[in-house]
Amino acid sequence: MDILAAVTARLSALGYTVNEADNMALDYNIKKAEATLRSATNQPAVPEGLFYVWADMAAGLFLTDKKASGALAEVFDFSAPAKSISEGDTSVSFAIADGGTFETQFDAMLAKLVHPDQDLIIAYRRLVW
């Protein structure tokens, strides 16, 4: 599986459908994630064991850029649901996840994708003399 197919599959699993207009941004973010991993490991190429970390980083960077530009508003609904409804003397409260709103959970997921566990990367680090 090549990296573009892996990133596209990851974005699809996260609920984003890639279209032709996304190709340049995907290519940029794939190269940016590759440069970050190569720099962190001091390797001339991304090690095979970091392939899925690379795909996750590229997908996270892509979604972060899309969210910052406001292009995800049509794909994901970041508006908060009603926490409670009151009418007369009747009140209904809905349980909301302790993790916060959907947007804060989405931002936390993006942060985890963009900044993977350093122990995974360190395992492939090569010393430079």
C-alpha positions as CSV (number, residue, x, y, z in Angstrom):
1,M,0.0,0.0,0.0
2,D,1.4,3.4,-0.9
3,I,1.3,6.3,1.5
4,L,-1.4,8.3,-0.4
5,A,-3.7,5.3,-0.4
6,A,-3.1,4.9,3.4
7,V,-3.8,8.5,4.1
8,T,-6.9,8.5,2.0
9,A,-8.1,5.4,3.8
10,R,-7.4,6.9,7.2
11,L,-9.3,10.1,6.3
12,S,-12.2,8.0,5.0
13,A,-12.2,6.1,8.3
14,L,-12.4,9.4,10.1
15,G,-15.4,10.5,8.1
16,Y,-13.7,12.8,5.5
17,T,-14.1,11.9,1.8
18,V,-11.1,13.0,-0.3
19,N,-11.8,14.7,-3.6
20,E,-9.6,15.8,-6.5
21,A,-9.1,19.3,-5.1
22,D,-7.4,17.8,-2.0
23,N,-4.5,16.2,-3.9
24,M,-2.1,19.1,-3.6
25,A,-2.8,19.6,0.1
26,L,-2.5,15.9,0.8
27,D,0.8,15.7,-1.1
28,Y,2.2,18.7,0.9
29,N,1.1,17.2,4.3
30,I,2.5,13.8,3.4
31,K,5.9,15.4,2.6
32,K,5.7,17.5,5.7
33,A,5.0,14.4,7.9
34,E,7.8,12.5,6.1
35,A,10.3,15.3,6.8
36,T,9.3,15.4,10.4
37,L,9.8,11.7,10.9
38,R,13.0,11.6,8.9
39,S,14.4,14.4,11.1
40,A,13.2,12.8,14.3
41,T,14.8,9.5,13.4
42,N,17.9,10.7,11.6
43,Q,17.1,8.3,8.8
44,P,17.3,9.0,5.0
45,A,13.8,7.5,4.6
46,V,10.8,6.9,6.9
47,P,11.4,3.4,8.5
48,E,8.9,0.8,7.5
49,G,7.7,0.4,11.1
50,L,6.6,4.0,11.1
51,F,4.4,3.7,8.0
52,Y,1.1,4.0,9.9
53,V,2.4,6.7,12.1
54,W,3.4,8.6,8.9
55,A,-0.1,8.1,7.5
56,D,-1.8,9.3,10.8
57,M,0.5,12.3,10.9
58,A,-0.3,13.3,7.3
59,A,-4.0,12.8,7.9
60,G,-3.9,14.8,11.1
61,L,-2.0,17.7,9.5
62,F,-4.5,17.7,6.6
63,L,-7.5,17.8,8.8
64,T,-5.9,20.5,11.0
65,D,-5.3,22.7,8.0
66,K,-8.9,22.1,6.7
67,K,-10.4,22.9,10.1
68,A,-8.2,26.1,10.4
69,S,-9.5,27.3,7.0
70,G,-13.1,26.6,7.9
71,A,-13.5,23.9,5.3
72,L,-14.6,21.2,7.7
73,A,-17.7,23.0,8.8
74,E,-19.7,21.4,5.9
75,V,-18.3,17.9,6.7
76,F,-18.5,17.9,10.6
77,D,-21.0,19.6,12.8
78,F,-19.1,21.2,15.6
79,S,-22.2,22.9,17.2
80,A,-22.9,21.8,20.7
81,P,-26.1,19.9,21.3
82,A,-28.6,21.1,23.9
83,K,-27.6,20.2,27.4
84,S,-31.0,20.6,29.0
85,I,-34.5,21.5,27.9
86,S,-37.0,23.1,30.2
87,E,-40.7,23.7,29.6
88,G,-42.8,24.8,32.4
89,D,-42.0,22.8,35.5
90,T,-40.6,19.9,33.5
91,S,-36.8,19.7,32.8
92,V,-34.8,17.2,30.9
93,S,-31.0,17.1,31.1
94,F,-28.9,15.1,28.7
95,A,-25.6,13.5,29.6
96,I,-22.7,15.0,27.7
97,A,-19.4,13.2,27.5
98,D,-16.9,14.1,30.1
99,G,-14.4,14.8,27.3
100,G,-16.2,18.0,26.4
101,T,-17.9,19.0,23.2
102,F,-17.4,17.2,19.9
103,E,-15.1,20.0,18.8
104,T,-12.8,19.6,21.8
105,Q,-12.7,15.8,21.3
106,F,-12.0,16.3,17.6
107,D,-9.1,18.7,18.4
108,A,-7.7,16.2,20.9
109,M,-7.8,13.5,18.3
110,L,-6.0,15.8,15.8
111,A,-3.3,16.6,18.4
112,K,-2.8,12.8,19.0
113,L,-2.5,12.2,15.2
114,V,-0.1,15.1,14.6
115,H,2.0,14.4,17.7
116,P,2.4,10.6,17.9
117,D,3.8,8.8,20.9
118,Q,7.5,9.6,21.0
119,D,8.4,6.1,22.2
120,L,7.4,4.8,18.7
121,I,9.7,7.3,17.0
122,I,12.6,6.8,19.4
123,A,12.6,3.1,18.7
124,Y,13.8,4.0,15.1
125,R,16.1,6.8,16.0
126,R,19.7,6.6,14.6
127,L,22.6,8.4,16.2
128,V,24.4,10.9,14.0
129,W,28.1,11.5,14.6
